[in-house]
């Protein structure tokens, strides 16, 4: 119903903010039916939708909002996973990665700037995290303001907005 009466050939881009299993296949079928070739922005959960093939997503300009993206080739990700497996005998969840990242980042901030590190956080932009692509709390934000935008290229997930390394 969200696409009723819309000529998608006249739209500059499309944002589908839905995790629903049917949203992805339906959206792609509407785009195909209208022969519309516009950029699509959606959630990274579409990559885990078994009703969509990666080749379907790779064939179109689909951009993913991917806040918990972990690059499995990143040395920090590999090392944390290895140590976690040794201690817990199971792979780390995204929550374990997040907890580690936050403790490591804020511990480093405390070590570098002491207890009054909030001003430094507010004045700095996003930096590369130990396991995640980036972390940043500019302007007094209470939540991480860096969100990776990813896209499939040759069936591999690529980050389109990387941050510089610290």
N, C-alpha and C positions, 0 to 999 in steps of 0.2 A: 504494500500500500504506500510505502514511502517514496516509491518511484513513479506513482501514478501521475500521468500528465506531464512528466518531465522529459524533454528531449535532451538526452545526455550528450548529444553531439554539440550542443550549444553551451555546455558547461565547461569551465576551465579546469576544474578538478572535483573529485568526489571524496567526501569523508564519511566513512561508515563506522560509527562508534557503537559496535555491537560485538559481543563475544558469542552470540548465539550460533549454534552449529549450522543452522539453516541460512544465516545471513550471508556468509561467504559464497556458497554455491548459487544462491539466488541472485546476489549482486553480479557475479560473473556471467550468469546466464542472461541477465538484463543487458549488461554491457555488450555481450556478444549479439543478442537479438537486435539491438539498436546500432550495431557496428560502431560503437563508440570507443575511441582509443584515448582516454583521458587518464591522467594520474589518479590513483586511488590511494587514500591514506586510511589506515585502519590499525587495529590492535595486533600485536605480535602473536596472540593466541591463534590467529588464523593459520600460522605455520604448524600448529599441532592438531588441526582439524582434519580428521581422516576422510572427510567428504570432499576435500580439496587436495589436488596433487601439487607437489612442489613445482612441477613443470607448468601447471596452469598459472601459478603465482609468478613464476619466473618469466613467462611469456608476456606479461603485462607490466605496466609501470605501477607496481604495488609497493608502497612505502609503509613500514611498520613502526608504530610507536612501541618501543621495546625497553621499558625501564629496567628490567632485570636481565639484560643481555649479558651472557658470560661467554667470552671467547675461549673455547676449550684449548686453543693453542697458546694462550697467554701463560707465561711461566708461573705467575702468581696463582692463577687458577689451578694449574696442574699440581703445583707444590702444596697448596692448601688441600686439594682433593686427596692427594697421596697421604698427607699427615692425618687428615680426618679419618680416612679409611683405616689407617693403622691403629688409631685410638678407639674408634667407634664401631668398626667392623661393618659399616655401611656407608654408602656414598652421602656426601653432604647435600642437604636440601638448599633451595634458594634462600631460606631463612638462615641457615648456618653461614652461607656466604655473606649475607647481608649483615649479620651480627658481627662476623669477623671484620668486615670492611669498616663498619662504624666504630668498633673498638680500636682498630688500628689507626684509622684516620683521626679520630678525636684524641687518642693517646699521643699521636705525633704532634697534633696542634697544641696540646697541653705541654709537651716536652719543649717545643720550639718557642711558645709564646707565654707560657705560664697560665695561671688561672684566668687571666683577662684576655682570652683568645677570641672572644666574640667579635671584636672590632676587626681583627684580621680576617675572620670568616666573611664578614659583611663587605669588606673591601676587595676581596680576591674573587677571581672568576673560577670556573670549574677547572679541576686538575685531574689527571689520570689517577684512578684508584688502584689499590693493590690487586683487586680481583675484578671489579667492575670497570666499565669504560671510563667513567668519570664521576666526580663527586664535587659538589659546590653548594654553598649556602650564602650567596650574595645578598646584600641589602637586608640582612637580618632575617632571612627566610628560615622557617622551622623545618622545612623538608628539603631534601636534595633537589636542586633545580635543574640538574643536567639529566636529560632523557635522550638516550641514543635513538636515532632514526636509522632503521636498517632497510635493506632491500636485497632481494635475491638476485645474484648475478651468476650465471652458469651454475645454478643450484647451490650456491654457497651464500651464506648471509654475510653482507658487508655493512659496516658502519659508515654512514654518509657524513656524520658530523663528529668526527673524533676530536678529543681534546689533546692538548700538548702534554707531553710527559713532564712529571715534576722532577 
